[in-house]
Amino acid sequence: MNEFPWMITIYKGENRFLVNPNDKHIGHYYLESSLGISLKLDDFDKLVESIKSSMEYIEKSPLSTVTPKERDPAWRHNTQYKSWNSFWKNNIYGVIDKYADGSYKVCSKKRAPTPSQAYHGCIKIIDLPAGSTYEEVAAAVLDVFAAADEYYATHGAPDPYPRKELELLDNTVLSFRPPCDRHFEDAGDFGVGEIYQGYSYLPREDAEPSAEFFLGIAPEIDCNLEPENVKECWERTYGVAEDFKMQEVSKGIYTHYAEMKNKSVYKVSYFLQHGDDLILECGMMLHMPNRRKKLEEKLIPLFEEFAANCKC
């Protein structure tokens, strides 16, 4: 028998409930199984049956050993949306937990500030005693989701990409919005002192970064924004440029733009002279650009938005 607590997760959205029994993994966490049951919002009998069959599935299931590559959660096959971001924005979420003594906890949860954090904090909780029927559990599900509907009607959804603030070396505060795409992972300062904040683009959970966005101080150009100097400094670091251009611009707080490309890297940066001895750089690095033409097309507007949203 599977160890307790047993967990069923439920999504409400797109004019349906999606009921998901959860597998307990050998790593001591839960994974939504690929066995999701989709039903109409007003089909109470099927909701009861889906909860019952999910509990029976969990009872008989062994511990899961699937790897991240093998994961195939049911939501992917029960939605009109093509990404987790869009699914997360358009589905509210609840959980049924069954404990060893036969009691249940049913709750609806709040969306977290970002899609990667998914959901946290309960909107409404209902505790049911041991011996409760599946009909009573299903009624509690409807109750907590009704509370969630009311909550979101009043509070709205959280901003999935809330603005952040950084204190620069001269104590100026820079505010910005993180890149608005679920493939970006907060990478901190990449372990590099010249970087204030970086984000790595991961095409898959287990993949190496294909690109980075970052905010930093560009020490290698030594506060000299002459195109010849920037090109020379970049070529020392990234190799000979097959293409290079630089110009004065007005993009948010930034006044200069530069880009270079070769087989190894496509680098784009916006610069701001900030004080006598500090240059603020907002940069993008795409690795092996000749192999990633479609990704380049996707990232350029995201980077333009990232740069335009910086404020001091």
KAWO-V405946 format. One record per helix or strand of 2 or more residues. SS is the DSSP state (H for helix, E for strand). FROM is the first residue (numbers start at 1). LEN is the number of residues. Records with the same first field share a line. If there is no record, write none. Layout:
# KAWO-V405946
SS=FROM-LEN, FROM-LEN
This chain:
# KAWO-V405946
E=6-8, 16-10, 30-11, 92-7, 104-8, 119-10, 163-5, 173-5, 184-5, 195-7, 211-6, 243-9, 254-8, 265-9, 279-9
H=44-17, 68-3, 74-4, 84-7, 115-3, 134-22, 219-3, 227-12, 289-3, 293-16
